[in-house]
Amino acid sequence: MDTAHDALLDVGLVNSWHLVTKAQAAGVGPGVYLAHRTKTAALDWRASGWTVADVAHVSKARRFPVQDPADQDEMLLDAITWANARYGTTVWATIPGLPGDLFPAEVASWAAERVAASTAAA
């Protein structure tokens, strides 16, 4: 295992969407995560910001665009507040290997347990 992302791949967790879908199927978490996107080039027409991604209903995703980098923290707080109210999540965490996105804490713990079990079995 070379990286944290490789560890996730070894247990069949490919990306944020896939991980949250698998966790929800296992009865863990509300099936939502906060996806972060950074504008990479001046000519990039897409806005930077946060998206509350609902894996069960793509149409229910809610975007919190950031036009001014000074508003980044405010938009993150808005996204967290909205997601907490809608999905009942109160604690968010990162998962090594999936930089930039935030997950309900129970989903992050579930992923860590799967990686640890795989490492112990190897």
C-alpha positions in Angstrom: 0.0 0.0 0.0 1.6 3.2 -1.1 -0.8 5.9 -0.3 -4.0 6.5 1.7 -5.9 6.5 -1.6 -4.4 3.1 -2.5 -5.6 1.8 0.9 -9.2 2.9 0.0 -8.9 1.2 -3.4 -7.7 -2.0 -1.8 -11.0 -2.2 0.1 -13.1 -1.3 -3.0 -13.7 2.4 -2.2 -13.0 4.3 -5.4 -14.0 7.9 -4.7 -16.1 10.0 -2.4 -19.4 9.2 -4.2 -18.7 5.5 -4.2 -17.6 5.4 -0.6 -20.7 7.2 0.7 -23.0 5.0 -1.5 -21.3 1.8 0.0 -21.5 3.2 3.5 -25.2 4.0 3.1 -25.9 0.5 1.7 -24.2 -0.8 4.9 -26.6 1.3 7.0 -23.9 3.9 7.9 -24.6 7.6 7.4 -27.3 9.6 5.6 -25.8 9.2 2.1 -24.4 12.7 1.8 -21.0 14.4 1.7 -19.6 17.9 1.1 -17.7 18.1 -2.2 -15.2 20.9 -2.6 -14.2 22.3 -6.0 -11.4 24.8 -6.6 -11.3 26.9 -9.7 -8.1 25.9 -11.4 -7.7 28.5 -14.1 -8.8 32.0 -14.8 -10.6 30.8 -17.9 -12.4 28.1 -16.0 -16.1 28.9 -16.3 -17.1 26.7 -13.3 -17.3 28.4 -9.9 -15.3 27.3 -7.0 -17.3 26.3 -3.9 -19.0 23.5 -2.0 -21.7 21.1 -3.1 -23.8 19.1 -0.7 -23.9 15.9 -2.7 -26.9 13.5 -1.9 -26.0 10.1 -3.4 -29.6 8.9 -3.5 -31.0 11.9 -5.3 -28.6 13.8 -7.6 -31.3 16.5 -8.1 -31.2 17.3 -4.4 -27.6 18.4 -4.5 -27.2 22.0 -3.3 -24.3 24.2 -4.4 -22.7 27.0 -2.4 -20.5 28.8 -4.9 -17.6 31.0 -3.8 -17.0 34.0 -6.0 -14.5 35.7 -3.7 -11.8 33.6 -2.0 -12.4 35.6 1.2 -15.9 34.0 1.3 -14.6 30.4 1.3 -15.1 29.8 5.1 -18.5 31.5 5.1 -19.7 29.3 2.2 -18.4 26.1 4.0 -20.2 27.1 7.1 -23.4 27.7 5.1 -23.1 24.3 3.4 -22.5 22.6 6.8 -25.4 24.4 8.4 -27.7 23.5 5.5 -26.6 19.8 5.4 -26.9 19.5 9.2 -30.5 20.7 9.1 -31.5 18.6 6.2 -29.7 15.3 7.0 -29.2 15.5 10.8 -25.4 15.3 10.5 -23.6 17.2 13.2 -19.9 16.2 12.9 -17.9 16.2 9.7 -14.6 14.6 9.0 -12.0 14.2 6.3 -10.9 10.8 5.0 -7.2 10.3 4.1 -6.9 9.6 0.4 -9.9 11.8 -0.5 -8.6 15.3 -0.1 -10.9 18.3 -0.1 -14.2 16.5 0.7 -15.9 16.3 4.1 -17.9 13.3 5.3 -20.3 12.6 8.2 -18.0 11.4 11.0 -19.7 7.9 11.1 -18.9 7.4 7.4 -15.2 8.4 8.0 -15.0 5.9 10.9 -16.6 3.2 8.8 -14.1 3.8 6.0 -11.2 3.8 8.5 -12.5 0.5 10.0 -12.6 -1.1 6.6 -9.0 0.0 5.8 -7.8 -1.2 9.2 -9.5 -4.6 8.8 -7.9 -5.0 5.4 -4.5 -4.1 6.7 -4.8 -6.5 9.6 -5.8 -9.3 7.4 -2.9 -8.8 5.0 
